[in-house]
Amino acid sequence: MALLSLMVTKRRLCALLISAVTLGGCEGGDAAPACDAEPVVMTTDDGVEFVRTPDSCFEGLPDWPYTPRYVELDGLRQAYVDEGPGTGPVVLLLHGQPSWSYLYRKMIPPLVEAGFRAIAMDHLGMGRSDKPTEIASYSYLGHADRLERFIEALGLRDITVFVQDWGSLIGLRVTGLHPEWFARIAVGDGALPVVPAGVTVYPPVENPDVVDDTLTSPFADIPAQQVPLYDGCDLLEEPEGGGFGAWMTYSMRAASFRPSEVLEALTWFDLTAAEESAYDAPFPSRIYMGGPRTFPSLVNELPGANAEAWEGLAAFDRPLITIWAANDPADLGRCDTQDDLVCGVTGAADQPHARLAEASHFLQDDQGAEIARRLIAWTRSDDSVAGNYEAMCGLPIAADGTGTLCSTDAECSALTAEHCLSPMGTGGFCTVEGCTAGGCSDIYVCCHDCNAAAADFLPFEGSACVPMMGTMQLTSLAGCTCD
C-alpha cells in the first residue's frame, strides 16, 4: 500500500512538472515530453480535468524569444510574458479567439524599447495557459474573473490596456467594473455588447462534443493576401460563410478546425508557414482545443451580463483610443462598432482615433509596429501621430423625421416617423415602425425579420428604420435583416 501511494505521488509530481525543461527521475526519462506525446490529463483540487501543452511545442517559434511566466488560479496556470523594466508604465495586451499572446510579437519590442513594461496574457485554454478538457469549464464571466484575479495577483495599477476581439469583451468588462485600475484604454476591433437578460442570442450548438468531419471552413474562400473589402465604411459585399451561428458550430465541432486558418484568413498579409504553425503550437491535438472551440458560443452568456460594466466604461473619463483595421469584414470591424465607443465613452472625446490600411481583424499581426508607435505617442501626449478617423455621433434628420431626437412617442406624433426608438432605454430618435425592405429614407435601413426570441428586448415591433451605422447588434445579436 505504501509503495502504491509512493507511485501515485510520483506520477502526480511528474504531472505537475510536465512543462519543466527536464523531469529529473520521472517516468519516461530525463527529456521533456515531445509535442506529440500522449496528453497527460491532470485534475485540480476542485475536480476540473485539464491538460498542459508540452514546452517542446513552443520551441523555435519565429520572433518569440520570451520566457513564459505563470500565475496559478484555482489550480490552473494562467500564462503570460512580462518584458521591459519592472518599474516602467504597464501596458497589458489581451488577445482574442483563436489566437494567443504570440499575436503581440510585433508590438512588444517597440514598447519595451520605449521603456514600457509589456505584459501579454493568455486566456484560459489558450497559449501556454492550462486547458480544461470539458467545455463546461469555460465561461464568459469565468474568463473575466480570472483576468481580475490576474491583475490583482501581479499588483498591476495605472494600466494602459490594449484589447481586441474577445480580449475586448473580457477586458472592457473588467475596465468598466474597475475603472480605478486603468490609466488608459486602447481598443482595436472590439466592443462591450449590452444584451438584455432572457435573450437567446443564437441557438446553442447541438451535440457540441460530437466531432463532425463534414463541416467546411467558413474562411476557405478568403485569399491568403486579402483584397479590399471596404469602400470607406461600406462593405463592398457581405461576407459569406453562414454568419456567426455557423462559426459557432464550426469551431465547436469541426474536425478540421485549426486556429491558423482563422488567423490566415483574417490578416491582410499572407502568414508564413512558420507563423501559422506558431498560432497552432498550443494545440497539438483536439484534447487541447477546449478554449478555442468554446469561445464563439460564449456569446450566449452575454445577456444580462454587461449593463453595469457598460455604465462604468461609458463614464471612464481618462483617455480611450480606438485603433481599427480598415479591412475587417467581421461585425467588430465596422465603423458603427468603433463609433459606439468613440461616441459613448467620455474619455474617447478628442482622441486620435484611427483606421489602419492594410490591416484586417487581427490587426496586431498586420500592423503591430504601427499600433505600438501610436500607443507610445498617445501615452506621451505626443501630437506627432494624428488620428485619421472621425466618428458619426449624431444622426441626420430625414424628410420623414427619422433621426429627430426624442424620449417618448408623443414627441414624434406629428412626424411620419412617429415611433421613438430608444436602443438603450434612455433617449432615442424618431423612426418609422413597420417599414419594409428599402423603405427608409436617406442613410437609414429597414431592420426586419428578427429572431423571435429577441422580440421582447427589441425597442420596436416587427421592423423599424435605423441608421446604417447602428445595425451591428440587431444583425449579429438579434438576427435581424437590415436592408
C-alpha positions in Angstrom: 0.0 0.0 0.0 2.9 2.4 0.8 4.6 1.5 -2.5 1.3 2.2 -4.4 1.0 5.6 -2.6 4.6 6.5 -3.4 4.0 5.6 -7.1 0.8 7.7 -7.2 2.6 10.6 -5.5 5.5 10.3 -8.0 3.1 10.3 -11.0 1.3 13.4 -9.6 4.6 15.2 -9.2 5.6 14.3 -12.8 2.2 15.7 -14.0 2.8 18.9 -12.1 6.2 19.3 -13.6 5.2 18.3 -17.2 6.2 21.7 -18.6 9.6 21.7 -17.0 12.7 21.5 -19.2 13.6 18.2 -17.5 11.6 15.8 -15.4 14.6 14.5 -13.5 13.7 11.0 -12.4 10.1 10.9 -13.6 8.9 8.0 -15.7 9.7 8.4 -19.4 13.3 9.5 -18.9 15.1 12.9 -18.4 13.9 14.6 -21.6 10.9 16.9 -21.7 7.8 15.3 -23.3 7.6 15.6 -27.1 4.9 17.9 -28.5 3.1 14.9 -29.9 3.4 12.8 -26.7 0.3 11.2 -25.2 -1.5 14.1 -23.3 -1.3 13.9 -19.5 -4.8 14.7 -18.1 -4.5 16.3 -14.6 -7.2 17.3 -12.1 -7.4 20.3 -9.9 -8.5 20.0 -6.3 -12.0 21.1 -7.4 -12.2 18.3 -9.9 -11.5 20.2 -13.1 -9.7 18.0 -15.6 -7.1 19.8 -17.7 -4.1 19.3 -20.0 -0.9 21.4 -20.3 0.7 21.9 -23.7 4.3 20.5 -23.6 7.0 23.2 -23.7 8.5 21.4 -26.7 5.5 22.6 -28.8 6.8 26.2 -28.3 10.4 25.7 -29.3 11.8 27.8 -32.1 8.7 30.0 -32.8 9.7 32.9 -35.1 10.1 36.2 -33.3 9.1 34.8 -29.9 12.1 34.5 -27.6 10.2 35.3 -24.4 10.3 33.3 -21.2 6.8 32.3 -20.0 5.6 33.2 -16.6 2.6 31.8 -14.6 0.1 32.7 -12.0 -1.9 29.8 -10.5 -5.6 30.5 -10.1 -7.9 27.7 -8.7 -5.2 25.1 -9.6 -4.9 26.2 -13.2 -1.9 28.1 -14.6 -2.5 31.4 -16.3 0.4 32.1 -18.6 1.9 35.4 -19.6 5.0 37.1 -20.8 6.4 40.1 -18.9 9.0 42.2 -20.8 10.7 45.5 -20.2 11.6 47.4 -17.0 9.7 46.3 -13.9 9.2 49.9 -12.9 8.0 51.0 -16.4 4.5 52.0 -17.2 2.4 48.9 -17.6 0.8 48.0 -21.0 -1.5 45.0 -20.7 -2.1 43.2 -24.0 -5.2 41.0 -24.3 -5.8 38.7 -27.3 -9.0 37.2 -28.7 -10.0 34.0 -30.3 -8.4 31.7 -31.5 -5.1 33.5 -31.1 -2.8 33.8 -28.1 -0.1 36.2 -26.9 2.0 35.4 -29.9 -0.3 37.9 -31.7 1.6 40.7 -29.9 5.1 39.7 -31.1 5.4 42.8 -33.3 4.2 45.2 -30.6 6.2 44.0 -27.6 9.7 45.0 -28.9 9.0 48.7 -29.6 7.0 49.0 -26.4 9.9 47.6 -24.4 12.4 49.8 -26.3 10.3 52.8 -25.3 10.6 51.9 -21.6 7.2 50.2 -21.1 6.5 47.0 -19.2 4.7 44.9 -21.7 2.5 42.1 -20.3 0.7 39.8 -22.7 -1.6 37.2 -21.0 -3.0 34.0 -22.5 -6.7 33.4 -21.6 -7.6 30.1 -20.0 -7.4 27.4 -22.6 -5.2 29.4 -24.9 -1.5 29.8 -25.5 0.6 28.4 -22.6 -2.2 28.6 -20.1 -3.7 25.4 -18.8 -6.5 23.9 -20.9 -9.6 22.3 -19.2 -10.8 19.4 -21.3 -14.6 19.9 -20.6 -16.3 22.8 -22.5 -18.4 23.5 -19.4 -15.2 24.6 -17.7 -15.2 27.8 -19.9 -17.5 30.8 -19.4 -17.6 34.4 -20.2 -17.7 35.5 -16.6 -15.1 33.0 -15.7 -12.6 34.5 -18.2 -13.4 38.0 -16.8 -13.0 36.8 -13.2 -9.6 35.3 -14.0 -8.4 38.5 -15.6 -9.4 40.4 -12.5 -7.6 38.0 -10.3 -4.6 38.0 -12.6 -4.3 41.8 -12.3 -4.6 41.6 -8.5 -2.0 38.8 -8.3 0.5 40.9 -10.2 -0.4 44.0 -8.3 -1.0 46.0 -11.5 -2.2 49.6 -11.4 -2.2 52.6 -13.7 -2.6 50.2 -16.5 -2.7 51.1 -20.2 -4.7 48.2 -21.7 -4.9 47.2 -25.3 -7.8 44.9 -26.1 -9.1 43.2 -29.3 -11.8 40.7 -30.2 -12.8 38.5 -27.2 -10.0 40.3 -25.4 -12.2 43.4 -25.6 -15.4 41.7 -24.4 -13.4 40.4 -21.4 -11.1 43.4 -20.9 -13.7 46.1 -21.3 -16.0 44.4 -18.8 -13.1 44.5 -16.3 -12.3 48.1 -17.0 -15.9 49.1 -16.7 -16.2 47.4 -13.3 -12.8 48.5 -12.0 -12.0 51.8 -13.8 -9.7 52.9 -11.0 -7.2 50.3 -12.1 -6.7 51.8 -15.5 -4.9 54.9 -16.7 -5.8 54.5 -20.4 -7.8 52.1 -22.7 -7.0 51.3 -26.3 -9.3 49.2 -28.3 -8.7 47.5 -31.7 -11.7 46.0 -33.4 -13.6 45.3 -30.2 -16.8 46.0 -28.2 -18.6 45.5 -25.0 -22.1 44.4 -26.1 -25.0 45.0 -23.7 -27.7 42.4 -24.3 -30.8 42.3 -22.0 -31.3 39.3 -19.8 -33.5 36.4 -21.1 -32.4 36.6 -24.7 -31.0 33.6 -26.6 -28.6 35.3 -29.0 -28.0 32.2 -31.1 -29.3 28.7 -30.9 -26.8 26.6 -28.9 -24.6 24.2 -30.8 -26.2 20.8 -30.8 -24.1 17.8 -29.8 -21.1 20.0 -29.1 -18.8 17.2 -28.3 -19.6 15.1 -31.4 -16.9 15.7 -34.0 -18.2 16.4 -37.5 -15.7 15.8 -40.3 -18.2 17.1 -42.9 -18.2 20.7 -41.8 -16.3 23.1 -44.2 -14.4 26.1 -43.1 -16.2 29.5 -43.4 -12.8 31.0 -44.2 -11.9 28.8 -47.2 -12.7 31.3 -49.9 -10.7 34.2 -48.3 -7.3 34.5 -50.2 -4.0 34.5 -48.3 -3.4 38.0 -49.5 -6.6 39.8 -48.7 -8.3 42.1 -51.2 -10.0 45.4 -50.3 -13.4 44.6 -48.7 -14.5 48.2 -47.8 -15.2 51.5 -49.6 -14.8 53.8 -46.6 -17.2 52.4 -44.0 -19.3 50.5 -46.5 -18.6 46.8 -47.1 -18.3 46.1 -50.8 -20.2 42.8 -50.3 -21.5 40.9 -47.3 -19.1 38.1 -46.2 -20.3 34.6 -46.9 -20.0 31.6 -44.6 -23.4 31.3 -42.9 -22.9 34.0 -40.2 -21.9 33.8 -36.6 -24.1 30.8 -35.8 -22.2 28.8 -38.4 -18.9 29.9 -36.9 -20.1 28.7 -33.5 -20.9 25.3 -34.9 -17.7 25.0 -37.0 -15.4 26.0 -34.2 -17.1 23.7 -31.7 -17.5 20.5 -33.8 -15.4 20.6 -37.0 -12.6 18.0 -37.2 -10.6 20.3 -39.4 -10.7 23.5 -37.2 -7.3 25.0 -36.6 -6.5 28.5 -35.3 -4.1 29.1 -38.1 -6.8 29.0 -40.7 -8.7 31.9 -39.0 -5.5 33.9 -38.5 -4.5 33.4 -42.1 -7.9 34.4 -43.4 -8.4 37.4 -41.2 -5.0 39.1 -41.7 -4.3 41.4 -44.6 -0.8 39.9 -45.3 -0.1 36.2 -46.1 1.3 34.5 -43.0 4.4 32.3 -43.4 4.1 28.6 -42.8 6.2 29.1 -39.6 3.8 31.8 -38.3 0.8 29.6 -39.0 2.5 26.8 -37.1 3.2 29.1 -34.2 -0.5 30.0 -33.9 -1.3 26.3 -33.8 1.5 25.4 -31.4 -0.6 25.5 -28.2 -3.0 22.9 -29.6 -1.1 19.7 -30.7 -4.3 17.6 -30.7 -8.1 18.1 -30.2 -8.0 17.5 -26.4 -6.1 20.8 -26.1 -8.8 22.8 -28.1 -11.4 23.4 -25.4 -10.7 27.1 -25.3 -10.9 28.0 -29.0 -13.8 25.6 -29.5 -16.0 27.3 -26.9 -15.2 31.0 -27.3 -17.7 31.8 -30.0 -20.5 30.1 -28.1 -19.9 32.3 -25.1 -21.9 35.0 -26.9 -25.0 33.3 -25.5 -23.7 34.2 -22.0 -23.8 37.9 -22.7 -27.5 38.5 -22.0 -27.8 40.3 -18.6 -24.1 40.4 -18.0 -22.7 43.8 -19.0 -25.2 46.7 -18.2 -23.3 47.7 -15.1 -19.9 47.3 -16.8 -21.0 49.5 -19.7 -22.1 52.2 -17.4 -18.7 52.2 -15.8 -17.0 52.2 -19.2 -19.2 55.0 -20.6 -18.2 57.2 -17.6 -14.5 56.5 -17.9 -13.0 60.0 -18.2 -9.4 59.1 -18.7 -8.2 58.7 -22.3 -9.7 56.0 -24.5 -8.5 55.5 -28.1 -9.8 53.3 -30.9 -7.3 51.9 -33.4 -9.2 49.9 -36.0 -8.4 47.8 -39.0 -9.8 49.2 -42.3 -10.3 45.7 -43.8 -12.0 43.6 -41.1 -15.2 42.0 -42.6 -16.5 40.9 -39.2 -19.0 42.9 -37.2 -16.3 44.1 -34.8 -14.5 45.8 -37.8 -17.4 48.0 -38.8 -17.4 51.8 -38.4 -20.5 51.8 -36.3 -18.8 49.4 -33.8 -16.0 51.8 -33.5 -18.4 54.7 -33.2 -20.2 53.1 -30.3 -17.0 53.6 -28.2 -15.9 56.9 -29.7 -19.4 58.4 -29.1 -20.3 56.5 -26.0 -17.3 56.8 -23.7 -16.4 60.1 -22.0 -12.7 59.7 -22.3 -12.8 59.0 -26.1 -13.6 62.7 -26.9 -10.8 64.4 -28.8 -8.5 61.4 -29.0 -6.6 60.5 -32.2 -8.8 57.6 -33.4 -7.7 55.8 -36.5 -8.5 53.1 -39.1 -5.3 51.4 -40.4 -4.9 50.5 -44.1 -3.6 47.0 -44.9 -5.0 45.6 -41.7 -7.7 43.0 -41.1 -9.3 41.6 -38.0 -6.0 40.5 -36.4 -4.6 43.9 -36.9 -1.8 43.3 -34.3 -0.2 40.9 -36.8 -0.7 43.1 -39.8 0.3 46.4 -38.3 1.8 45.7 -34.9 4.7 48.1 -35.1 2.4 50.9 -36.3 -0.1 50.2 -33.4 2.8 50.3 -30.9 4.1 53.6 -32.4 0.7 55.1 -32.0 0.3 53.8 -28.4 3.7 55.2 -27.4 3.0 58.6 -28.9 -0.5 58.7 -27.4 0.6 57.8 -23.8 3.2 60.5 -24.1 0.7 63.1 -25.4 2.8 63.4 -28.5 0.7 65.1 -31.2 3.0 63.9 -34.0 0.8 60.8 -34.5 -2.6 62.1 -35.6 -5.9 60.3 -35.9 -7.5 59.7 -39.3 -11.0 58.8 -38.3 -13.9 60.9 -37.2 -16.9 59.1 -35.8 -20.5 59.8 -36.8 -22.0 60.6 -33.4 -25.1 62.4 -34.4 -28.0 61.3 -36.7 -29.1 63.2 -39.8 -32.8 64.0 -39.9 -34.6 62.6 -42.9 -37.5 64.2 -44.7 -40.0 61.9 -42.8 -38.5 63.0 -39.5 -36.4 59.8 -38.8 -33.4 60.8 -36.7 -35.2 63.5 -34.7 -34.2 63.3 -31.0 -36.9 62.2 -28.7 -37.7 60.5 -25.4 -41.3 59.5 -25.9 -43.6 58.6 -28.9 -45.6 61.8 -28.2 -42.6 63.9 -29.3 -42.7 62.1 -32.7 -46.5 62.2 -33.2 -46.5 65.0 -35.7 -44.0 63.2 -37.9 -44.2 60.3 -40.4 -41.5 58.7 -38.2 -43.9 58.6 -35.2 -42.2 56.0 -33.0 -39.5 56.9 -30.6 -36.8 54.2 -30.7 -34.7 54.1 -27.5 -32.0 51.4 -28.0 -30.6 51.6 -24.5 -33.8 52.6 -22.8 -32.7 56.2 -22.3 -33.1 58.9 -25.0 -33.7 57.9 -28.6 -34.7 59.1 -32.1 -37.9 59.1 -34.1 -38.3 56.4 -36.6 -40.8 54.6 -38.9 -42.0 51.4 -37.4 -43.4 48.7 -39.7 -41.1 49.5 -42.6 -40.4 47.2 -45.5 -37.0 46.4 -47.1 -35.7 49.5 -48.9 -38.5 51.7 -47.5 -36.4 54.0 -45.3 -35.1 57.5 -46.1 -31.5 58.6 -46.7 -28.9 56.7 -44.7 -31.5 54.6 -42.8 -32.2 50.9 -43.4 -35.2 48.8 -42.5 -34.4 46.1 -39.9 -36.9 43.3 -40.0 -37.4 39.5 -39.6 -35.5 39.5 -36.3 -35.0 36.4 -34.2 -38.4 35.8 -32.4 -36.5 35.0 -29.2 -35.2 38.6 -29.2 -38.6 40.2 -29.7 -39.0 41.2 -26.0 -35.8 43.2 -25.9 -36.1 44.9 -29.3 -37.2 48.6 -29.0 -39.6 48.2 -31.9 -42.3 45.8 -33.1 -41.8 43.9 -36.3 -39.5 46.3 -38.1 -38.1 49.9 -37.9 -35.8 52.3 -39.7 -32.4 52.5 -38.1 -29.1 54.2 -39.2 -26.8 52.0 -41.3 -24.1 52.5 -38.7 -26.2 51.2 -35.9 -27.2 47.8 -37.1 -24.4 45.6 -35.6 -26.2 44.3 -32.6 -29.5 44.0 -34.4 -27.9 41.7 -37.1 -25.4 39.9 -35.0 -27.2 39.5 -31.7 -30.9 39.7 -32.7 -30.6 38.0 -36.1 -32.4 40.9 -37.9 -32.0 41.5 -41.6 -31.3 45.2 -42.3 -31.7 46.5 -45.9 
